[in-house]
Each structure stands twice: as structure tokens, then as C-alpha cells.
């Protein structure tokens, strides 16, 4: 009996020490809808700034989503970006228009956009 009373007293003391966490929960609450979709990357992109140049593309695991790769291509001046697919080297590839001509473009894991 004494053991039950001591256990109950210790439990009550621990709960009292924790205090009211309702205020902390309200402070941490984020307003707005929670988004969880396959388009949401599980990690941040290494470089989200699109670059163009003659340095060539670097193969590697890309953390860009298709939407982020599309934005990088459009930011580099291409229009009418078609469907994009990711190849075995991690490059996003697809077709787009540049100066009225159809070109094949790709984006590497660094965000570098090049034509093929």
C-alpha cells in the first residue's frame, strides 16, 4: 500500500513539474494548410539559383523536384517547357523553346541549365 501511495505521489509531482504546455503548443503552431505531396522534396536543394555556362553539367543525386527544375529552366530564359524526366545521372531533361526554336534542355543538381 505504501508503495502505491509513493508511486502515485511521484507521478503527481512529475506531472506538476511539467506545467501547462498549452501555451507552448500554441506558440509553435503554424497557420495554414499542411502540404505533404510527392512533389515536396525530403531535403533542400543544394543550389536553387539557376546558372548557365560552358562548364558542363555535373551528374549527381538531385534534390530538385520537377517543379523546381522547371522554374530553373524558365529563369534561364526558356519558354514552353515540356514534361521533364530525371535520368540515371540525376539530370532533369526535357524540351523547351529558345528564340523560337525547340531545344533539349537539362538541369543538374547544382541548378545549371544547359542545352543538348
SULRA-V147156 format. One line per field, one symbol per residue. ss: DSSP state (~ for helix, > for strand, _ for the rest). psi: psi as a letter, one per 20 degrees, with the letter a starting at -180 (. if undefined). Layout:
ss: ???
psi: ???
//
This chain:
ss: _~~~~~~~~~~~~~~~~~___~~~~~~~______________________>______________~~~~~~~~~~___>_____>>_____>>>>>>>__>>>>>>>____>>>>_
psi: ghhgghgggggggghhhhaojhghhhhippqrqppnriipqirqqgoioqqqajirqoqropjqrghhgghgghhjjqrlpaqqqpahjjppqaqrpokjqpqpqqpaiijppqq.
//
